[in-house]
Amino acid sequence: MKTRSLILPLTVLPFIAPGIIQAADTPQKRPNIVLFMVDDMGWEDTSLPFWKERTQYNDIFETPNMERLAQRGMMFTQAYASSISSPSRCSLFTGSNTARHRVTNWTLEKDGSNDGISDIIELPEWNVNGICQVPNIPKTYQATSLAQLLKDNGYHTIHCGKAHLGARNTPGENPYHMGFEVNIAGHAGGGPATYLSEENFGFRADGQANSRFAIPGLEKYWGKDIFLTEALTQEATLALDKASQYEQPFFLYMAHYAVHVPIDKDKRFYQHFINKGLSPKEAAYAALVKGMDKSLGDLMDYLDKYNLTDNTIIIFMSDNGGLAAEPGWRDGKVHTQNYPLNSGKGSAYEGGIREPMIISWPGKVKPQSKCDSYLIIEDFFPTLLEIAGIKNYKTIQKVDGKSFMPLLLQTGNPSEGRSLFWNCPNIWGPTGPGIGATCSIRKGDWKLVYYYETGNKELFNIKEDIGEKHNQAANKRKLVKKLSKELGSFLRKANGQRPSFKATGLPCPWPDEI
């Protein structure tokens, strides 16, 4: 098989407009980048344990290719994102914290909010239209996209799967407008209408959508008895075939709709899990996870086949925690696979924000290694640019993320003494532990959660109490005050938002004001 060269020497980079960005300034071969993003995947939705010990869920799920990737690289046991999809993805592509970009709940319709309703608080007017790269679009956060910077510095940029960066009929809805040269099935919707090609992924035979979540651009698969996860994988490999002709490094953002609801049956694996004794809904979910893992393996096989593995970094990540707050869809049971973490998607607790993350980078990242230091989703922005050798770049926005390259190379610990911040002044919708209008801070072993509506504060020692069962706020008042001050100060500096009380019209106090 002929070896495919995808590396473009920096000396022949295309012209880049002066004052916007400068090209990478090292003459080395730059790595291809595959960012494999899963949707709504819980911390323990895998046979690869991210905790200090195996749980029963590690024996239910089958993800041999996650295990394979971990054998080749580094597992991260404290990788964080936001608890909801759009905020995480907007932080990923801007490097900005949620408090700063103000996309603090999930987006869909132009100028429309998906917030729940409270009798006590009025929610702020957040950026319901998401992010975009052009000015003067109401209710958006203008930013220079990660994909745009990679593209402008010679990377061929491919988007495959879920986008969820901007509302319908706004510039950010289309990945083409965010710096991607190829867009496969990405639009404003945050989940699939259906994974089934027999149902045309949500379209009628005449091409009219049955749902706002109908998946565009996959007409050739309609009625072909192919699961959405597999169709996206096939399209991604076709895009890589095309990329091989360009002699550029590529950035593939493989953003699966899996494992988001609806939990359709992937017939390739469903019966296998029924035979293992799982209920129909449990078997369907386990099959959805296994299909996602097969996609990861197929991409790894592709890179191996064409001798691309040695110069490709693969990053596995989820955008938020596993669904735990909608008991009806899973045989009346909550989504408990986040155990030992508390709660899940939409929650400020660990189950909502701690994600499975793995990175393989041959010759750079030590195989079979593990990192217990924490990082957060906006850190991907400066890290990927550093990996690509892009140093002297300029952005419209302030980048809050910090490069975790020292963690990858084991040359230092940028997490030491660092604080992580979350702001969700919204009501996601479903109810459950840690779900509501909150802001939080993680510093060292300690995490403070503040509830805007009630003024309550919770303090947990995450190292000793990973399940957040023991609120120590009452007996650690000095620490609560210290963390509250740091959290309040950050939110003000980032121009973060907060709700107000309906009864008085006054804003809810910042965490250091109560």
N, C-alpha and C positions, 0 to 999 in steps of 0.2 A: 504493500500500500504506500502510495506516495505521501511523503511528509508535507504537511501544510504549514507554510510560514505566514504568521499573522502579525509580524512585528514590523513596524514602520520606523526606520531610523529617525532620530530627532532632527537630523540635518535636513530632512525633506518634509518637515511639517508644513501644512498649508498656511497661507498668510492669515494672521489673526489681527483684528483691528487694534491699533495702538490705543493704550489707555484703558483697554477692557481687561486684557489678560496677557500674561507672558507664558511662553511655552516652557515645558520642562527643560531643565538645563543640564541633565546628565546624559552622556552618550550611551548608556547601557540599554539593553533590551528591556522594555517595560512589560510587565506581566499583563496577560489577559485577566479580566476580573469577572467572575460569576457570582452574583449576589442572589442566593436562593432564598426567597422570602415566602414564608408560609403564613396563612391567615388563621388567626384564632387558635393556634396550637398551644395546648397546655404544656407546662414544664415537664410533666411525666407522661405525655402522650407518645411514649417511645420505649423501645426495649433498651435504650441507652440511658442509664440512670444519671441524672444531673445532681443528685443528692449524695450524701456520704454512704448511703446504703440503698439496696434495691427495694422497690415497693411492689405490691401486687400488680400494679399497673404496668410495670416494666415486663411482667410475665404475660400480660394480656396482649399488648401491642407488639408488632413485629416491624422493626425498622433496621434491617441489616445494613442498609447503605449509609444510614447515619452512623452506625457502628464502624463501618468501613472508613467513612470520612474522619471519624475520631481517631482511628488507628493511624491515619496519615497526618493528623494535625493536632490542634489544641481545642479542648472543650473549655467553655466559659460557664462557670456555675452561678455567676451573679451578673448576668447581662439583663439590662432593663430597657423597657420601652414605656410608652403610655398605655393606659388600660383600654383605649379605644383606637380603632384603625386609623382614621384620618389624621389625628394629632401625631401619631407615630410616623406615618409616612411623610407628613409635611416636615417634621423635624429631621427625618432622614435626608430629604432632598434640599433642605435649607441650612442645616446645621444649627438652627435656632431652637431654643427651648419653647415649649408650648405656651408659657406665659408671654413670650415675646411675639410669636406669630399669631397667637389668638385663635388658631383653629383648634378648638378645645372639645368639640364633639364631632360626630360623623356628618359628612356633607352629602348632599344629593341634588336638591332642586335650587335653582338660582334664587337668592334672597330668602330662602326658606330655612327655618330652624327645625331640627328634629328633637329639641329638648322636651323632656317631660314637664309636668306642671307641679308647682308647689303652692300650698295655701299660705305659706309664710314668706317666701322670698321671690323676688323678681330677678330673673336671670339676665346677665348682661348681653348686649348686642355684639356677639363674637363674630369672627370672620367666617360666616356661614358659606361663603363662596370659595373658601380654600386659598390656595396659593397660586401665583402666576408670575410671569417674568415681565409683564408690561405694566406701566403706571396707570393710575386713575381708574382702576376697576373697583367699584364699591365693594366693601366687605370682603376684600382679599388682602393677603400679605404679599407684597411684591418682593421677590427675591431672585438671586442668581442661582439657578438650579445646579445641583451636583452633576447631572447628566450633561448640561450645557458646558460646564467647565471641562469635563472629560472630552466631549466632542470637539470643543475649540482647541484642544491640545492634542488632536490626532487620534483619539479613540473612536472606533465605530460603535455607536450606541444602540442597543437593542432592548426594547421593552416587550415583555411577553407576559400577559395575564392581567392581574388586577392593578389599576392605577389608583383611583380614589384620592386624587390630589386636589380636584376642583369640582365645583357644582356644574350641573348641566347648563350648557349655553354660556359658559364662561371660558376664558382662554385656558385655564388650568385643567379643564376636563380632558384635554387631548394630550397624550404624551409627546406628540410631535412639537407642541408648543413649549415643552419643558426640556428640550435638548435631545430628544431621542430621534434618531434617523429612521428607525423601524418601530412600528407599533402594532403588536399582535394582540387583539382582543381587549385592549385597555380603554376604559371610558370612565364616566362619572360614578357608575354604580359600585357599591362596596361589597357586593356579594353576587352569586349567580342565581338567576331565576331557576335554573335546573342544571345539573351536571350531565343530563341525558341528551345525546344527539338525536334519539328517537323523538324528543320533544323540541328539536331544533334549537336547543339551548335558550328557549324562551321566545322563539319567533313562530308566527304562523307561516303556513306554506307560501302565502302571498308576500312574505317579507315584513309584515307588520308585527311589531313587538307585542307580546302578550303581557309584558311586565317591564317596569322601569329597570329591572335588573337583567334583562335579556343580554346575552353576551354577543357583541358584534364581531363581524369579520371572519366567522368560521363556517360560512355557508357550505363550503365543499364537504363538510363533515355531516351535514344534516341528514338524518335518517340512516346513518352508516353504522349504528350500533358501536359507537366509540365514546368512551367516557371523557368528560371535559379535560381532566388532568392529563390523559394520554394525548388528546388532540393538541393541547398546548405544548406538550413535550415534543411531539413530532414537528410542530411549527417552529419551535426553538432550534431544533437541529437543522431544519431547512435554512433558517436564518444564518446559522453558523456556517453551513455550506457556502452560502453566498458571501459571507464575511471572509472566507478563505481566499476569495479572488481579489480582495482589496489590499492585502498585505499591510494591514494595520492591526494594532492591538484592539481587542474588542472588550466592551463592557456589556455583559448580558445580565439584565435585571429580570430574573426568572421569578415572577411574582404570582404564585399560584392562588387561585380562588379557594382551593382546598386549605384548611378543612372547615371552612365556614358553612353554616346551615344554608340550604336544606341538606339533610343527611340522606342523599340518594344512594341507592345500592350500586356499588361497583361490582358487577357480576364476576369479574376476574377473581375476586378475593372473598366475596360475601359468604359463600357456602363454607369456605374453609373456617371462618370464624363461628359460623353456626355449629359446625362439627366440633369446635373447641368448647361448646357449651354456652356461648354468649346468646343473649336475647336478640331478637331481630334488629332492634335499634342499636344495641351495643355492637352487633356484628357489622352493621352498615357503617357505623362510625369507625371501627377498627379497620375495615376495608378501605375507607376513605383515607385514613392515615397511611396504610400500606401502599396505596396507589401513589400518594405523594412521595413516599420513600422510593418507590420504583422509578419515578421520574428523576429523582436525584441520582440513582444508580445509572440510569440510561445516559444522563449527561456526563457522568464520570466515565462511563464506558466510551462515549464519543471522544472525549478528550484523550483517553488512553489510546484509542484506535488510530487517531491522527497525530500522535506524538506531541500533543499540546499540554499534557498534564504538568510537565516539569516547569513550564512557564505560565501557569495559570493558578491564580488564587481563587479558592472557593469559600464563600462565606454563607453559612446556614444561619437563619434567624427567623423568629416569629414576630408579628407586629403587636400582639397583645396576648393576654392570658386566655386559657380555655374557657368556653362558655359554661357558666355555673348557675346563672340566675333565671333560667327558663326551664322549669322542671317538667313541663308537659311533653316536650318532644322526645324525651329519652325514657320512655316507660315510667313516667312519673318520678324519675330520680334526677337529682341535680348532677351536674358535671363534676364528679369528685376526683377526676384524674389529676388535678393540680396538687393533690396531697403529696407531701406534707404541708403545702402552702394553704393559706386561708383564702376562701372565696375564688373569684375568677374575673373574667372580662368585665370591664366597667368599674372595677373596684380599686381603691387605693391600696388595698392589701397586696401582699406578695403574689397571690394567685392571679391578680389582674395585670401585674407589671413585670414579673420576672419571666424571662424567656429562655428556651433552649438555643444555644449558640455554639457553633463549631467553625473553626477556620483551618483550612489546609493550604499550605504554601510551601511546596517542595524546595528544600535548600535554605529556607528562611525560618519556618516554624518547626519546632521540634516535634517529631511524631509521638503520638501517645502521651501528650502533655496535657496538663490541666491548669487553668488559671482561676483562682478564687477571688481575685480583685474585681471590684465592680466597675461597670461602665454603663453608658446610657445611649439611646438610639441616635441622638444628635452627634455623638462622637464618630459615627460612621463617615460623616461629611469630610472632616479634615484628615481622617485616617486613609480613606480611599484615595484622596488627592495626593497624600504623601506616598502611598503605595505606587501610584501612577507616576511619581517623580515630578508632580506639578507643585511648585513651591511659591512662586511670586504671583499668586492669583488675587484678583479683587472681586469683592461681592458687594451688592447693594445693601445687603442685610448684615447685621452683626452675627457672627458665628459664636455660639455658646459652647459648642462641642470641643472636646480635647482629643487629640490623637492618642489612640491606644497602641501605637506602634511599639513603644517600649515593652508593653505587655506581650505582644506577639514575639518579639525578639528576645525577651527576658533580659532586657538591659536596664530596666527601671520600673518604678511603680507610680504612674501619674495619679492613681486613685488614692494614694496615701494623703490623708488630711483634706481630701476633696469632699465637697457636698454636692449631692444630686437634688434636683428640684422638680416638682410636678405641680401643675395648676389645672384643676378641672372645675371651674365655677359653674358647672352645668348639671343637669339631671339627665343621665344617660337614658333612662326609661325603665327597664326592669329593676326590681329592688333586690337587695341582698346585703350581706356584710361588707362594710367599707364602700358601698355605692352611694353616691350623693354628691353635692357640691363640696369639694374638698381641695385642699392643697397639702403638700407634704414635703419633707426633707429627709434625706438619708445622709448621715455623716458617721463614718466609722461603723461601729456595730449598731448604732442607734437610729431609729426612724420615728419621726413625729408626724402624726396625721391630725389635721385641723378641719373641723366641719363648720362651714360658713353659717349654715342654718341654725345650729344650736350653740355654737361657740365651744363645743366639746373638743378636748384634745386627748389623743392617745399616744403613748410612748412605748415602744417595743425594743428590746434587745434582739436584733435579728439573728445574731450568731448563736445565742443561747435559746431563742424562742422563735424558730423559723415559722411556726404556725401562728404567730401573733395571738396567742391565747392569754397573755398576762400583761395587761395594761399597767405600766409603772409610773404613769403621770403623777399620781398622788404622792408618791414617795421620792420622786426625783424632780422636785419643783425647780431647782436651780438649772438643771439640764433642760427642762421644758422651756424655761424662760430664755436660755441661751439659744436654743434651736429656733424658738419662735422669733426671736430678734433677727437671726440670720435669714430665716425664711421670709419674714415680712420685708426686710431690707432688699432682698433679691427681687421680690415681686414688684416692689415700687420701682426699682431701677430698670426692670424689664418692661415697665409699663403694663403690668399684668392687670387682669380684670377681676372683679368680684361682684357678687350679687348685692342686691339691696333689699331691705325689708318692705313688704307691701304695706304694712300698717303705718309706717312713718315716712317712707321714701328715702330713708337714710341708708348709706352703704353699710354692708356688714363689716364689722371690724376686721382689720388685718390680724394675723395671728399674734403679733406682738402688742396689740392694743387691748387684749383681753386676758 
